[in-house]
Amino acid sequence: MSIKKILVVEDDEDIMELISFNLKKEGYFVVKAFTGEEALKQAQAASPDIVLLDVMLPEIDGLEVCRNLKSGEKTKNIPVIMVTAKGEESDVVAGLELGAEDYVVKPFRPKELVARVRAVLRRKSQSQDPAPEIIKIDELQIDVKRREVLVKNKPVDLTYTEFQILYFLAQKPGWVFSRYQIVDAVRGSDYPVTDRSVDVQVVGLRKKLGKSGDRIETVRGVGYRFKD
């Protein structure tokens, strides 16, 4: 198995050393960038497997770096984990909208950071497989061809939108999606919907799924994820 290469973008030297030390201890190869401009150059030159990207950077901020990475032909498929300060919920949402796969809030525990990196890398390898036609998670089964959902082998009557939301989230367990990403996936970007209507759909979905509905986790101020 090849050693995974991680591009860490952080302008604080102490935090950079903390992150680098813990990633190297887990066997990852670390490439460092202290500015947004340097991050874009390193992403092109080093072809990392994943980018840990601080939002607050000199010159080009993290959101602009993410936008550039996700629009570049060579870098668009590199997973990005945004690193934000506590309370920067708007930055988290913006990062997800730009294509970031996950986020970590400062101050973070090194073990949590490493776990997030490992999870995103695992999901990246899984996402290269075709979308599953049947998803089974404990007592929950989703059959996309039949558009059927079973809980404890009993059918659950879902609306079109509820089924689409459930299948969208369950395909990528652990990934955080903003409400508007969910809307785009379910109805298309031109469908008029508000944050509140997504919340209402999720409430109804959880109720119908019973205990299995607890897997749809609310990420406060951001959106939802399906717990793996």
GUTITOR-18563 format. One record per residue (C-alpha): x, y, z; residue number from 1. Coordinates in nm, 2 decimals, padded with zeros to 4 digits. Layout:
<sites>
site X->X Y->Y Z->Z pos->NUM
...
</sites>
This chain:
<sites>
site X->00.00 Y->00.00 Z->00.00 pos->1
site X->00.14 Y->00.34 Z->-00.10 pos->2
site X->00.20 Y->00.61 Z->00.16 pos->3
site X->-00.07 Y->00.87 Z->00.14 pos->4
site X->00.05 Y->01.23 Z->00.08 pos->5
site X->-00.12 Y->01.51 Z->00.27 pos->6
site X->-00.09 Y->01.88 Z->00.18 pos->7
site X->-00.13 Y->02.08 Z->00.50 pos->8
site X->-00.21 Y->02.45 Z->00.45 pos->9
site X->-00.17 Y->02.65 Z->00.77 pos->10
site X->00.00 Y->02.99 Z->00.84 pos->11
site X->00.05 Y->02.93 Z->01.21 pos->12
site X->00.38 Y->02.75 Z->01.26 pos->13
site X->00.29 Y->02.60 Z->01.59 pos->14
site X->-00.03 Y->02.45 Z->01.46 pos->15
site X->00.15 Y->02.34 Z->01.14 pos->16
site X->00.40 Y->02.15 Z->01.35 pos->17
site X->00.12 Y->01.99 Z->01.57 pos->18
site X->-00.06 Y->01.87 Z->01.26 pos->19
site X->00.25 Y->01.75 Z->01.08 pos->20
site X->00.38 Y->01.56 Z->01.39 pos->21
site X->00.06 Y->01.37 Z->01.44 pos->22
site X->00.01 Y->01.29 Z->01.07 pos->23
site X->00.37 Y->01.17 Z->01.03 pos->24
site X->00.33 Y->00.95 Z->01.34 pos->25
site X->00.04 Y->00.78 Z->01.17 pos->26
site X->00.26 Y->00.71 Z->00.86 pos->27
site X->00.14 Y->00.99 Z->00.63 pos->28
site X->00.38 Y->01.19 Z->00.41 pos->29
site X->00.33 Y->01.57 Z->00.48 pos->30
site X->00.37 Y->01.85 Z->00.23 pos->31
site X->00.35 Y->02.20 Z->00.39 pos->32
site X->00.22 Y->02.53 Z->00.26 pos->33
site X->00.19 Y->02.85 Z->00.47 pos->34
site X->00.00 Y->03.07 Z->00.22 pos->35
site X->-00.28 Y->03.02 Z->-00.02 pos->36
site X->-00.06 Y->03.09 Z->-00.32 pos->37
site X->00.19 Y->02.83 Z->-00.20 pos->38
site X->-00.09 Y->02.58 Z->-00.15 pos->39
site X->-00.21 Y->02.61 Z->-00.51 pos->40
site X->00.15 Y->02.56 Z->-00.64 pos->41
site X->00.21 Y->02.26 Z->-00.41 pos->42
site X->-00.13 Y->02.10 Z->-00.51 pos->43
site X->-00.02 Y->02.11 Z->-00.87 pos->44
site X->00.34 Y->01.99 Z->-00.81 pos->45
site X->00.29 Y->01.73 Z->-00.54 pos->46
site X->-00.05 Y->01.58 Z->-00.64 pos->47
site X->-00.15 Y->01.51 Z->-00.28 pos->48
site X->-00.41 Y->01.25 Z->-00.18 pos->49
site X->-00.59 Y->01.50 Z->00.04 pos->50
site X->-00.56 Y->01.87 Z->00.15 pos->51
site X->-00.60 Y->02.00 Z->00.50 pos->52
site X->-00.69 Y->02.36 Z->00.44 pos->53
site X->-00.71 Y->02.64 Z->00.70 pos->54
site X->-00.97 Y->02.91 Z->00.61 pos->55
site X->-00.78 Y->03.21 Z->00.75 pos->56
site X->-00.47 Y->03.25 Z->00.53 pos->57
site X->-00.26 Y->03.55 Z->00.41 pos->58
site X->-00.29 Y->03.66 Z->00.05 pos->59
site X->-00.55 Y->03.41 Z->-00.08 pos->60
site X->-00.79 Y->03.28 Z->00.19 pos->61
site X->-00.88 Y->02.91 Z->00.22 pos->62
site X->-01.22 Y->02.94 Z->00.05 pos->63
site X->-01.06 Y->03.09 Z->-00.26 pos->64
site X->-00.80 Y->02.81 Z->-00.25 pos->65
site X->-01.07 Y->02.55 Z->-00.23 pos->66
site X->-01.26 Y->02.72 Z->-00.52 pos->67
site X->-00.94 Y->02.71 Z->-00.73 pos->68
site X->-00.87 Y->02.34 Z->-00.64 pos->69
site X->-01.22 Y->02.23 Z->-00.72 pos->70
site X->-01.22 Y->02.41 Z->-01.06 pos->71
site X->-00.88 Y->02.28 Z->-01.17 pos->72
site X->-00.87 Y->01.98 Z->-01.40 pos->73
site X->-00.57 Y->01.83 Z->-01.22 pos->74
site X->-00.69 Y->01.91 Z->-00.86 pos->75
site X->-01.07 Y->01.89 Z->-00.87 pos->76
site X->-01.08 Y->01.53 Z->-00.73 pos->77
site X->-00.85 Y->01.59 Z->-00.44 pos->78
site X->-01.05 Y->01.57 Z->-00.12 pos->79
site X->-01.04 Y->01.89 Z->00.10 pos->80
site X->-01.09 Y->01.91 Z->00.47 pos->81
site X->-01.15 Y->02.27 Z->00.58 pos->82
site X->-01.00 Y->02.38 Z->00.92 pos->83
site X->-01.20 Y->02.67 Z->01.07 pos->84
site X->-01.20 Y->02.87 Z->01.39 pos->85
site X->-01.49 Y->02.80 Z->01.63 pos->86
site X->-01.81 Y->02.98 Z->01.54 pos->87
site X->-01.72 Y->03.02 Z->01.17 pos->88
site X->-02.03 Y->02.83 Z->01.05 pos->89
site X->-02.07 Y->03.05 Z->00.74 pos->90
site X->-01.72 Y->02.95 Z->00.63 pos->91
site X->-01.80 Y->02.58 Z->00.69 pos->92
site X->-02.11 Y->02.61 Z->00.47 pos->93
site X->-01.93 Y->02.81 Z->00.20 pos->94
site X->-01.65 Y->02.54 Z->00.20 pos->95
site X->-01.90 Y->02.26 Z->00.16 pos->96
site X->-02.07 Y->02.45 Z->-00.12 pos->97
site X->-01.74 Y->02.48 Z->-00.30 pos->98
site X->-01.68 Y->02.11 Z->-00.28 pos->99
site X->-01.49 Y->02.04 Z->00.05 pos->100
site X->-01.56 Y->01.69 Z->00.19 pos->101
site X->-01.54 Y->01.77 Z->00.56 pos->102
site X->-01.43 Y->02.02 Z->00.82 pos->103
site X->-01.26 Y->02.04 Z->01.15 pos->104
site X->-01.31 Y->02.32 Z->01.41 pos->105
site X->-01.02 Y->02.47 Z->01.60 pos->106
site X->-00.92 Y->02.39 Z->01.87 pos->107
site X->-00.92 Y->02.03 Z->01.77 pos->108
site X->-00.78 Y->01.71 Z->01.92 pos->109
site X->-00.51 Y->01.55 Z->01.71 pos->110
site X->-00.68 Y->01.21 Z->01.73 pos->111
site X->-01.00 Y->01.37 Z->01.59 pos->112
site X->-00.81 Y->01.53 Z->01.30 pos->113
site X->-00.63 Y->01.20 Z->01.21 pos->114
site X->-00.96 Y->01.02 Z->01.23 pos->115
site X->-01.12 Y->01.27 Z->00.99 pos->116
site X->-00.83 Y->01.23 Z->00.75 pos->117
site X->-00.85 Y->00.86 Z->00.76 pos->118
site X->-01.23 Y->00.86 Z->00.71 pos->119
site X->-01.22 Y->01.09 Z->00.41 pos->120
site X->-00.94 Y->00.89 Z->00.24 pos->121
site X->-01.15 Y->00.57 Z->00.30 pos->122
site X->-01.46 Y->00.73 Z->00.15 pos->123
site X->-01.26 Y->00.85 Z->-00.15 pos->124
site X->-01.15 Y->00.50 Z->-00.23 pos->125
site X->-01.51 Y->00.37 Z->-00.19 pos->126
site X->-01.65 Y->00.65 Z->-00.40 pos->127
site X->-01.45 Y->00.53 Z->-00.70 pos->128
site X->-01.68 Y->00.23 Z->-00.71 pos->129
site X->-02.02 Y->00.25 Z->-00.89 pos->130
site X->-02.31 Y->00.39 Z->-00.69 pos->131
site X->-02.46 Y->00.10 Z->-00.50 pos->132
site X->-02.81 Y->-00.02 Z->-00.60 pos->133
site X->-02.88 Y->-00.16 Z->-00.25 pos->134
site X->-02.75 Y->-00.01 Z->00.07 pos->135
site X->-02.77 Y->-00.21 Z->00.39 pos->136
site X->-02.69 Y->-00.06 Z->00.73 pos->137
site X->-02.79 Y->-00.26 Z->01.03 pos->138
site X->-03.18 Y->-00.28 Z->01.02 pos->139
site X->-03.21 Y->-00.03 Z->00.73 pos->140
site X->-03.21 Y->-00.13 Z->00.36 pos->141
site X->-03.24 Y->00.10 Z->00.07 pos->142
site X->-03.31 Y->-00.05 Z->-00.28 pos->143
site X->-03.28 Y->00.23 Z->-00.54 pos->144
site X->-03.41 Y->00.03 Z->-00.84 pos->145
site X->-03.73 Y->-00.07 Z->-00.66 pos->146
site X->-03.73 Y->00.27 Z->-00.48 pos->147
site X->-03.80 Y->00.07 Z->-00.16 pos->148
site X->-03.69 Y->00.12 Z->00.20 pos->149
site X->-03.71 Y->-00.15 Z->00.46 pos->150
site X->-03.66 Y->-00.12 Z->00.84 pos->151
site X->-03.64 Y->-00.46 Z->01.01 pos->152
site X->-03.76 Y->-00.61 Z->00.68 pos->153
site X->-04.08 Y->-00.40 Z->00.69 pos->154
site X->-04.15 Y->-00.15 Z->00.41 pos->155
site X->-04.15 Y->00.22 Z->00.49 pos->156
site X->-04.37 Y->00.45 Z->00.29 pos->157
site X->-04.16 Y->00.75 Z->00.18 pos->158
site X->-04.23 Y->01.04 Z->-00.05 pos->159
site X->-04.02 Y->01.09 Z->-00.36 pos->160
site X->-03.82 Y->01.37 Z->-00.18 pos->161
site X->-03.77 Y->01.18 Z->00.14 pos->162
site X->-03.64 Y->00.88 Z->-00.05 pos->163
site X->-03.40 Y->01.09 Z->-00.25 pos->164
site X->-03.27 Y->01.27 Z->00.06 pos->165
site X->-03.21 Y->00.94 Z->00.24 pos->166
site X->-03.04 Y->00.77 Z->-00.06 pos->167
site X->-02.82 Y->01.08 Z->-00.12 pos->168
site X->-02.70 Y->01.09 Z->00.24 pos->169
site X->-02.66 Y->00.72 Z->00.28 pos->170
site X->-02.44 Y->00.68 Z->-00.03 pos->171
site X->-02.17 Y->00.88 Z->00.15 pos->172
site X->-02.19 Y->00.81 Z->00.52 pos->173
site X->-01.99 Y->01.05 Z->00.73 pos->174
site X->-01.99 Y->01.33 Z->00.47 pos->175
site X->-02.14 Y->01.66 Z->00.57 pos->176
site X->-02.38 Y->01.82 Z->00.32 pos->177
site X->-02.53 Y->02.17 Z->00.34 pos->178
site X->-02.91 Y->02.20 Z->00.29 pos->179
site X->-02.86 Y->02.35 Z->-00.05 pos->180
site X->-02.63 Y->02.07 Z->-00.16 pos->181
site X->-02.91 Y->01.83 Z->-00.06 pos->182
site X->-03.16 Y->02.04 Z->-00.26 pos->183
site X->-02.94 Y->02.04 Z->-00.57 pos->184
site X->-02.90 Y->01.66 Z->-00.55 pos->185
site X->-03.27 Y->01.59 Z->-00.50 pos->186
site X->-03.44 Y->01.84 Z->-00.72 pos->187
site X->-03.18 Y->02.03 Z->-00.92 pos->188
site X->-03.04 Y->02.37 Z->-00.86 pos->189
site X->-03.34 Y->02.55 Z->-01.01 pos->190
site X->-03.59 Y->02.41 Z->-00.75 pos->191
site X->-03.72 Y->02.69 Z->-00.52 pos->192
site X->-03.67 Y->02.57 Z->-00.17 pos->193
site X->-03.57 Y->02.71 Z->00.17 pos->194
site X->-03.35 Y->02.58 Z->00.45 pos->195
site X->-03.67 Y->02.53 Z->00.65 pos->196
site X->-03.83 Y->02.30 Z->00.39 pos->197
site X->-03.53 Y->02.07 Z->00.40 pos->198
site X->-03.55 Y->02.05 Z->00.77 pos->199
site X->-03.92 Y->01.96 Z->00.75 pos->200
site X->-03.84 Y->01.68 Z->00.51 pos->201
site X->-03.57 Y->01.54 Z->00.74 pos->202
site X->-03.80 Y->01.56 Z->01.04 pos->203
site X->-04.06 Y->01.35 Z->00.86 pos->204
site X->-03.80 Y->01.11 Z->00.73 pos->205
site X->-03.66 Y->01.05 Z->01.08 pos->206
site X->-04.01 Y->00.99 Z->01.22 pos->207
site X->-04.09 Y->00.73 Z->00.95 pos->208
site X->-03.76 Y->00.55 Z->01.00 pos->209
site X->-03.79 Y->00.52 Z->01.38 pos->210
site X->-03.46 Y->00.43 Z->01.54 pos->211
site X->-03.29 Y->00.41 Z->01.21 pos->212
site X->-03.37 Y->00.78 Z->01.16 pos->213
site X->-03.12 Y->00.86 Z->01.43 pos->214
site X->-02.85 Y->00.80 Z->01.17 pos->215
site X->-02.94 Y->01.12 Z->01.00 pos->216
site X->-02.74 Y->01.36 Z->01.21 pos->217
site X->-02.79 Y->01.74 Z->01.22 pos->218
site X->-02.47 Y->01.94 Z->01.20 pos->219
site X->-02.57 Y->02.26 Z->01.37 pos->220
site X->-02.56 Y->02.56 Z->01.15 pos->221
site X->-02.44 Y->02.36 Z->00.85 pos->222
site X->-02.66 Y->02.08 Z->00.73 pos->223
site X->-02.68 Y->01.70 Z->00.77 pos->224
site X->-02.48 Y->01.38 Z->00.75 pos->225
site X->-02.55 Y->01.01 Z->00.77 pos->226
site X->-02.37 Y->00.85 Z->01.06 pos->227
site X->-02.15 Y->00.55 Z->00.96 pos->228
</sites>
